[in-house]
């Protein structure tokens, strides 16, 4: 267990369309229970953090639309530990807001930032990487990221190119590449120099804000004004609401990590998965002896293998026969039946639905 100077920020404010129609704007993937065991991705992440950080030092960053969902799923968490963005503006503004919020609590805090939708299988080596990383950033003015050794030329993840060793288990970073085409991804994997970008970040709060001042100067100026000591909490929130919508929509990767030379990397020697697609969700979920994911209440399945069948209706009986490598998702208002591995087609489904029906099925 880390000491009181160490804080964790769990990012739970985003929504994605890659798991549509299950993950929606009103109920994104971090709030879903994919294995029907009462454990959502958000719950699993926070439970994991409780084994590393003091309970009161865990902050969940979300937005106004999801505030009640977070509080309902994490009833043991003090609502004051749920930080609300006025509007969704990407990870750079949300992480910077969380850093100012934590610095106000502890002026020399060390911070871990972790997405709420990561799947971590091997917790012991994961905890070891976090504890060693937090110890490093406490004494070094840098942003530390965790790279995962790639097992395939995956185009749905970002890549970090490792450079020279700067300390025991710590390396400088040469380049970041966001979701390359398959030909580049194959070159990256074959080179042995590139690692998947896990989305896990660590830093000392003062080091981060000093770096951010160079690359997000207008945003930092506004946050300095908001967090001036003369303002009480209500005044700060009012100021935040008045300026936040004008912030650019920008990720921490594009806003800072790809531009600064103050980024280092440590290697995460643990099983990691970022659920960015139905195929990756299939890998995560429990399966029967035929490789089928059976996320249904009442069902009869015959002659099926390596498929994924999901239905959220308790009273509906689902009967499926003779499907291989298929995805069937039945929600309250959308039914999708298609091949399991067809990322391009899914974008088309969503875009066509938006063109034909507007926001109705988003």
C-alpha positions in Angstrom: 0.0 0.0 0.0 1.4 3.4 -1.0 1.6 6.3 1.4 -0.6 9.4 1.8 1.3 11.4 -0.8 0.1 9.1 -3.6 -3.2 9.6 -5.4 -5.0 7.7 -8.2 -7.3 9.3 -10.9 -9.6 6.8 -12.6 -10.9 8.2 -15.9 -14.6 7.3 -16.3 -16.0 10.2 -18.4 -15.7 8.9 -21.9 -18.1 7.1 -24.2 -17.3 5.1 -27.3 -19.2 3.7 -30.2 -16.9 0.7 -30.8 -19.2 -1.6 -28.7 -22.4 -0.2 -30.1 -25.3 -0.9 -29.6 -24.4 -2.2 -26.1 -22.2 0.8 -25.2 -24.2 4.0 -25.8 -23.9 7.7 -25.1 -26.1 7.3 -22.0 -24.4 4.1 -20.7 -20.8 3.6 -22.0 -18.8 0.5 -21.6 -17.1 1.3 -18.2 -20.6 1.0 -16.5 -21.5 -2.3 -18.1 -21.4 -5.8 -16.5 -20.2 -7.9 -19.4 -19.8 -11.1 -17.5 -23.1 -10.8 -15.5 -21.2 -11.1 -12.2 -22.1 -7.7 -10.8 -18.6 -6.3 -11.6 -18.5 -3.6 -14.2 -15.1 -2.4 -15.6 -15.3 0.7 -13.4 -15.9 -1.4 -10.2 -13.0 -3.7 -11.1 -10.7 -0.8 -11.7 -11.5 0.9 -8.4 -11.3 -2.3 -6.4 -7.8 -2.8 -7.9 -6.8 0.7 -6.9 -7.9 0.1 -3.3 -5.2 -2.5 -3.0 -2.6 0.1 -3.9 -3.8 3.5 -2.7 -5.4 4.8 0.5 -9.2 4.8 0.0 -9.6 8.5 0.4 -6.9 9.2 -2.3 -8.8 7.6 -5.1 -10.5 10.1 -7.4 -12.9 9.2 -10.2 -13.0 11.7 -13.0 -16.3 11.8 -15.0 -18.7 14.3 -16.4 -22.0 15.6 -15.3 -24.0 13.1 -17.3 -22.4 10.2 -15.6 -22.0 11.5 -12.1 -25.0 9.6 -10.7 -23.9 6.4 -12.4 -20.5 6.6 -10.8 -22.0 7.3 -7.4 -24.5 4.4 -7.8 -21.9 1.9 -8.8 -19.4 3.0 -6.1 -21.6 3.7 -3.1 -18.7 3.3 -0.7 -16.8 6.1 -2.3 -17.3 9.6 -0.8 -19.2 11.7 -3.5 -16.5 14.4 -3.0 -14.1 11.9 -4.6 -16.1 12.0 -7.8 -14.8 14.9 -9.9 -17.2 16.3 -12.5 -16.3 17.8 -15.8 -18.9 20.4 -17.0 -18.6 19.0 -20.5 -16.5 16.3 -22.2 -13.3 17.8 -23.6 -10.9 14.9 -23.9 -8.3 13.6 -21.5 -6.0 16.7 -21.5 -8.5 19.0 -19.8 -9.9 16.3 -17.5 -6.5 15.1 -16.3 -5.4 18.7 -15.8 -8.5 19.5 -13.8 -7.9 16.4 -11.6 -4.2 17.5 -11.1 -5.3 20.9 -9.8 -7.9 19.3 -7.6 -5.4 17.0 -6.0 -2.7 19.6 -5.7 -5.2 21.6 -3.7 -5.4 18.6 -1.3 -1.7 17.8 -1.3 0.8 20.3 -2.8 3.4 17.6 -3.5 1.1 14.7 -4.6 2.3 11.9 -6.8 -0.5 10.9 -9.2 -1.4 7.8 -11.2 -3.9 8.2 -14.0 -5.6 5.1 -15.2 -8.6 4.5 -17.6 -11.6 2.8 -16.1 -12.0 0.2 -19.0 -8.7 -1.6 -18.8 -8.6 -5.4 -18.1 -5.7 -6.5 -16.0 -5.2 -10.2 -15.5 -2.0 -10.4 -13.4 -2.5 -8.1 -10.5 0.8 -8.8 -8.6 3.1 -7.6 -11.4 0.7 -4.8 -12.2 0.9 -3.5 -8.6 4.7 -3.9 -8.6 5.0 -1.7 -11.7 2.7 1.0 -10.2 4.5 1.1 -6.9 8.0 1.3 -8.5 6.7 3.9 -11.0 5.2 6.1 -8.3 8.5 5.9 -6.4 10.4 7.1 -9.5 8.2 10.1 -10.3 8.3 11.2 -6.7 12.0 12.2 -7.3 12.1 12.8 -11.0 10.4 15.6 -13.1 8.9 13.6 -15.8 5.7 11.9 -17.1 6.1 8.1 -16.8 4.0 5.9 -19.0 3.6 2.1 -19.0 4.4 0.2 -22.3 3.1 -3.3 -22.9 5.1 -5.6 -25.1 3.0 -6.2 -28.2 1.9 -9.8 -29.2 0.5 -8.9 -32.6 0.5 -6.0 -35.1 -2.6 -4.4 -33.5 -4.0 -1.3 -35.3 -6.4 -0.4 -32.5 -3.7 0.6 -30.0 -1.2 3.4 -29.8 2.5 2.6 -29.8 5.5 4.0 -27.8 9.0 3.7 -29.2 11.5 3.0 -26.4 14.8 4.8 -26.4 17.8 4.8 -24.0 17.7 3.4 -20.5 17.8 6.3 -17.9 17.4 4.3 -14.7 16.7 0.8 -13.5 13.6 -0.3 -15.5 13.0 3.3 -16.9 13.6 4.3 -20.5 13.4 7.6 -22.4 10.8 7.7 -25.2 11.6 8.5 -28.8 8.1 8.6 -30.5 4.4 8.1 -29.9 2.3 6.7 -32.8 -1.5 6.7 -32.5 -3.3 3.6 -34.0 -1.0 2.9 -37.1 -2.0 1.1 -40.3 -1.4 -2.6 -40.3 1.8 -2.4 -42.4 3.4 0.1 -39.9 2.1 -1.9 -36.9 3.9 -5.0 -38.3 7.2 -3.1 -38.7 6.8 -1.7 -35.1 6.3 -5.2 -33.7 9.1 -6.8 -35.7 11.6 -4.0 -34.6 11.3 -4.9 -30.9 11.5 -1.1 -30.1 7.8 -0.4 -29.8 5.4 -1.1 -27.0 1.6 -0.7 -26.8 0.5 2.5 -25.1 -1.4 1.3 -22.0 -2.9 4.7 -21.2 -1.4 4.4 -17.7 0.4 7.5 -16.6 2.3 8.7 -13.5 3.9 11.9 -12.3 4.4 14.3 -9.5 1.7 17.0 -9.7 4.2 19.9 -9.8 6.2 18.3 -12.6 3.1 17.7 -14.7 1.7 21.2 -14.3 5.1 22.7 -15.2 5.2 20.5 -18.4 1.6 21.3 -19.2 2.3 25.0 -18.9 4.5 24.8 -22.0 2.0 23.0 -24.3 -1.3 24.1 -22.9 -0.6 27.6 -21.7 -4.1 29.1 -22.1 -5.7 26.2 -20.2 -3.1 26.4 -17.4 -3.7 30.2 -17.1 -7.4 29.6 -16.6 -6.9 26.8 -14.1 -4.4 29.0 -12.1 -7.2 31.7 -12.0 -9.8 29.1 -10.9 -7.6 27.6 -8.2 -6.4 30.9 -6.8 -6.5 30.5 -3.0 -8.8 33.5 -2.6 -11.7 31.4 -4.1 -13.8 29.0 -2.1 -15.1 25.7 -3.6 -18.4 27.2 -4.9 -16.6 30.1 -6.6 -14.2 27.7 -8.2 -17.0 25.6 -9.6 -18.7 28.7 -11.0 -15.5 29.8 -12.7 -14.8 26.3 -14.0 -18.3 26.2 -15.6 -17.7 29.6 -17.2 -14.5 28.7 -19.0 -14.4 24.9 -19.4 -16.5 24.8 -22.6 -14.0 27.1 -24.3 -11.2 24.6 -23.8 -10.1 22.7 -26.9 -11.1 19.1 -27.2 -7.8 17.4 -27.0 -6.2 14.2 -25.6 -3.2 14.1 -23.3 -1.4 12.2 -26.1 -1.8 14.9 -28.7 -1.7 17.8 -26.2 1.5 16.9 -24.3 2.9 13.4 -24.7 3.8 13.6 -28.4 5.4 17.0 -28.0 7.5 16.9 -24.8 10.9 15.3 -24.2 10.0 14.8 -20.5 8.3 11.5 -21.1 9.7 8.2 -19.9 8.5 4.6 -20.1 8.5 1.5 -17.9 7.6 -1.9 -19.2 4.4 -3.5 -17.9 5.0 -7.2 -17.6 1.4 -8.2 -17.0 -1.6 -9.3 -19.0 -3.3 -6.1 -20.3 -6.3 -5.5 -22.6 -8.0 -2.3 -23.7 -11.5 -3.2 -24.7 -11.6 -1.2 -27.9 -13.7 -3.6 -30.0 -16.1 -6.5 -30.0 -13.2 -8.9 -30.8 -11.2 -7.6 -27.7 -14.4 -7.9 -25.6 -14.8 -11.5 -26.8 -11.3 -12.2 -25.5 -12.2 -10.8 -22.1 -15.5 -12.5 -21.5 -16.1 -16.0 -20.1 -16.9 -18.7 -22.7 -18.4 -22.1 -22.8 -16.7 -25.3 -24.1 -17.4 -24.3 -27.7 -15.9 -20.8 -27.4 -19.2 -19.0 -27.2 -19.9 -16.0 -25.0 -23.4 -16.5 -23.7 -24.6 -13.2 -22.2 -28.3 -14.1 -22.1 -30.8 -15.0 -19.4 -32.8 -17.8 -21.2 -31.3 -19.5 -24.2 -31.0 -22.6 -26.3 -27.8 -22.7 -28.4 -27.1 -25.5 -30.9 -24.1 -26.2 -33.2 -22.5 -22.8 -32.5 -18.8 -22.0 -31.9 -16.5 -19.0 -31.3 -19.5 -16.6 -31.3 -20.8 -13.9 -29.0 -24.5 -13.8 -28.1 -25.8 -11.0 -25.8 -29.4 -10.1 -24.9 -30.5 -7.9 -22.0 -34.1 -9.0 -21.8 -34.8 -11.3 -18.8 -38.1 -12.6 -20.2 -37.0 -13.4 -23.7 -36.0 -16.9 -24.8 -33.2 -16.8 -27.3 -32.8 -19.8 -29.7 -29.7 -19.9 -32.0 -28.6 -22.7 -34.3 -25.6 -23.2 -36.6 -23.6 -19.9 -36.2 -19.8 -19.7 -36.2 -17.8 -16.6 -35.5 -20.9 -14.5 -35.2 -22.0 -11.6 -33.1 -25.6 -11.2 -32.0 -26.5 -8.3 -29.8 -30.1 -7.7 -28.7 -30.8 -4.5 -26.7 -34.0 -2.7 -25.9 -34.0 -0.8 -29.2 -31.3 -2.3 -31.5 -30.7 -5.8 -32.8 -27.3 -6.5 -34.5 -26.4 -9.7 -36.3 -23.1 -9.8 -38.1 -19.7 -11.5 -38.3 -17.7 -11.0 -35.1 -14.6 -9.4 -36.6 -15.9 -6.5 -38.8 -14.7 -3.2 -37.3 -15.2 -1.3 -40.6 -18.8 -2.4 -41.0 -19.6 -1.3 -37.4 -18.6 2.2 -38.2 -20.9 2.1 -41.2 -23.8 0.7 -39.2 -23.5 3.6 -36.7 -23.1 6.3 -39.4 -26.0 5.0 -41.5 -28.2 4.8 -38.4 -27.3 8.4 -37.5 -28.0 9.6 -41.1 -31.4 7.8 -41.2 -32.7 8.2 -37.6 -30.6 11.0 -36.1 -29.5 10.6 -32.5 -32.3 8.1 -31.7 -30.1 5.0 -31.6 -26.8 6.6 -30.6 
